[in-house]
């Protein structure tokens, strides 16, 4: 896990695309994609749930049923903003995908449409 320094607000934990893929394969992660619905429809991490940042509410996050909630967006900026909302709401969500969906695609990992 890598911690972001020099950013305002709480440090967010990050997982790499490969780490996240392994967590999903092992049934340990539930991905919440905070991109807008049209972006999500163009391709997303298999099994991800779409909760656009424009209407994002930490209180509406799904029950991960024992898995770790991981947020993602295209490059990491919007998921970090969503994490800030989670920390404000005391939600137990503190991790996002480093480099976002762009990093996922660059790693050649599966994409669902």
C-alpha positions in Angstrom: 0.0 0.0 0.0 1.3 3.4 -0.9 0.3 6.6 1.0 -0.1 9.9 -0.8 1.8 12.7 0.8 1.6 16.4 0.2 -2.1 16.3 -0.6 -4.7 18.2 1.4 -6.9 16.3 3.7 -6.4 12.8 4.9 -3.9 10.5 3.2 -5.7 8.0 1.0 -4.5 4.5 0.6 -3.9 3.3 -2.9 -3.8 -0.1 -4.5 -2.3 -0.8 -7.9 -4.3 -2.3 -10.7 -2.6 -5.6 -10.2 -3.3 -5.6 -6.5 -6.9 -4.7 -7.0 -7.3 -7.4 -9.7 -5.9 -10.0 -7.3 -8.2 -8.8 -4.5 -11.3 -9.0 -6.9 -10.2 -12.5 -8.0 -10.0 -13.6 -4.3 -13.4 -12.1 -3.5 -11.8 -9.5 -1.2 -12.8 -6.3 -2.9 -15.9 -4.5 -4.2 -15.2 -1.7 -6.6 -17.2 1.5 -6.7 -16.6 3.6 -9.8 -17.3 7.3 -9.3 -17.1 8.3 -13.0 -20.3 9.5 -14.7 -22.6 6.9 -16.0 -21.7 7.5 -19.7 -18.0 6.9 -18.9 -18.9 3.8 -16.9 -21.0 2.4 -19.8 -17.9 2.8 -22.1 -16.0 0.3 -20.0 -15.4 -0.5 -16.3 -13.8 -2.9 -14.0 -15.8 -6.2 -14.0 -18.3 -6.2 -11.1 -17.9 -2.5 -10.3 -20.8 -0.5 -9.1 -21.4 3.0 -10.6 -21.9 5.9 -8.1 -21.1 9.1 -10.0 -19.2 11.7 -8.0 -21.7 14.4 -9.1 -24.4 12.6 -6.9 -22.0 10.7 -4.6 -23.1 10.2 -1.0 -21.0 8.1 1.4 -24.2 7.0 3.2 -25.4 5.3 0.0 -22.4 3.1 -0.4 -23.3 -0.6 -0.8 -22.7 -3.1 1.9 -19.5 -4.8 0.8 -20.4 -8.0 2.7 -17.0 -8.5 4.2 -15.1 -7.2 1.3 -13.0 -4.0 1.1 -14.6 -1.1 -0.8 -12.2 0.3 -3.3 -13.1 3.5 -5.2 -12.0 4.3 -8.8 -12.4 6.9 -11.5 -10.5 7.6 -14.7 -7.2 8.8 -13.2 -7.5 9.0 -9.4 -8.7 12.6 -8.8 -12.4 12.1 -8.6 -12.0 8.9 -6.4 -9.8 11.0 -4.0 -12.6 13.6 -3.9 -15.1 10.8 -3.1 -12.8 9.5 -0.4 -12.7 13.0 1.2 -16.5 12.8 1.3 -16.3 9.3 2.9 -13.8 10.5 5.6 -16.2 13.4 6.4 -19.0 10.9 6.7 -16.9 8.6 8.8 -17.4 5.8 6.2 -14.9 3.0 6.5 -13.7 3.6 3.0 -10.1 4.9 2.6 -8.7 3.2 -0.5 -8.7 3.9 -4.2 -7.1 2.6 -7.4 -3.8 4.3 -8.1 -4.0 5.8 -11.6 -7.7 4.9 -11.8 -9.3 3.1 -14.7 -6.6 4.3 -17.1 -4.0 2.3 -15.1 -6.3 -0.7 -15.1 -6.6 -0.6 -18.9 -2.8 0.0 -19.3 -2.2 -3.1 -17.2 -4.3 -5.1 -19.8 -6.8 -6.2 -17.2 -10.4 -7.2 -18.2 -12.9 -4.5 -19.0 -16.7 -5.0 -18.8 -19.0 -3.0 -21.0 
